[in-house]
Amino acid sequence: MPGWREADFGPALAAFRRQCARLEARTPDAALSGEARYGGTVGQWLPACARAELVAAGGERAFFESHFVAHFVESSGGQARLTGYYEPVVNVSWVRAPGYTEPLLERPFDAVTVDLGAFAEAYDSEALRGAPRRLTGKLYGDRVGPYPSRAEINAAPPSPAFAWAHPVDVYTLQVQGSGRIRFPDGSERRAAYAFQNGYRWRSAIGRARELGRISDGSWAGFRRYLDSLDETSARAALAEDPSYVFFANEAIADPSIGPKGAANVHLTPMGSMAVDPAFHPYGALLFFDAQYDGAPMRRLVVAQDTGGAIRRGPLRGDLFFGTGPEAGARAERMNAEGVRFWTLIPRAAQTPVALADPATLS
C-alpha cells in the first residue's frame, strides 16, 4: 500500500474507538453487517477494540499492522472516485422571512423504510435476494409506494418546518447530510439527517451548468444564480434534483464533536468516510490512495456514513473533512478519479472473506 508507513493514523484510531463503542453493545455472534458481504462477526472485531483503548501516541500504525490484514478492493464496474463532504454552518430563522424562504422539514409521519433482506430471509426468496437491500417509501393507506419527489414535496410539504434558511443553504445541508444551524440570537443546533425520499441524487448545480445557466459550477455561482430568480423559478432549479432530505432538530451537547453518520457514530474529521454499505460494512477500515491538490493523499479511514451520491459501488468514497467553511473549502477540492482502496480485516475474520460481484478482494 503506497504511503502506508508515512500516513497519519491518529484520526483513524479515534474513529475506530468510537465505532468500537457501538460494537461492544452488540451481540458478539451477530454479523458485522447484514448488507455487505464481508467483515465477519462483531466478536471477531472485539479483541482489536479492546486493544485500541491501550494504544499510546505513536503506536497507531503498529496497532493496525498487528491486528489486521489488508485486502485490495477490485471492481469491474462502478465509479472509482473519492470526493469530500463536511458539516456546514448556516444561518437560519425561526420563521419564514426575506432571504429565509426555504423550510427545514422534520421527518414525515408517513415515511417508511422497507428491509427487503429481511423478507428474503423470511420467505427464502431468491428474487428478493437480488433486490436492493433497503427501499424508502410512503404509506398510501394499506400499501407502500414511492415517496414524492422534491418538486412534489415543495408543492405540498408533508411535515412541519423547524427553521427557515436561504434555498442554497438548505440544499447544502441536504447534500452534506446534516449541518449546524445558527439562529438570530446566536444559539446553534444541529439539523441531523432523519430521512431521504429514496430518489438518487442528481446535482442541481451540475444541471444548471449543463443548461448554460451558470459557468463555474461552484456553490457561490449557484447562489448568485438562484438569487437572480423569482422564488418559483429558484425552486424549479432546485427540483432538477428529485432527492430530498428531512432533518431532526437536535441539541449540540459538545461543539467539538461532529455529526452522527449513518452508522450512528459521531464522525471524525479525516478519519471517517461515507461508503456504499451494500459493499462495505459500517465499521470497516479502508486505506485509500488518491490525488488531492496535485499531490498524493493516502489515509486510513473508517466507514461510518453513506449518501445518495455514494451508493455507486465498492470504489466510491466520500471523506469527511470536518465542520465549518474552511472544511467546506477543502472538501469541495476533493474530487479524485481512479482512487484505489484496501480494506483491513481482523486476522480472526479472514475466512470467509468475499464481496458480491462485480467486486472482489485480493
Summary of the structure (lengths in Angstrom):
residues: 362
radius of gyration: 20.8
end to end distance: 12.8
largest distance: 60.0
contacts: 1184
relative contact order: 0.22
helix: 26%
strand: 31%
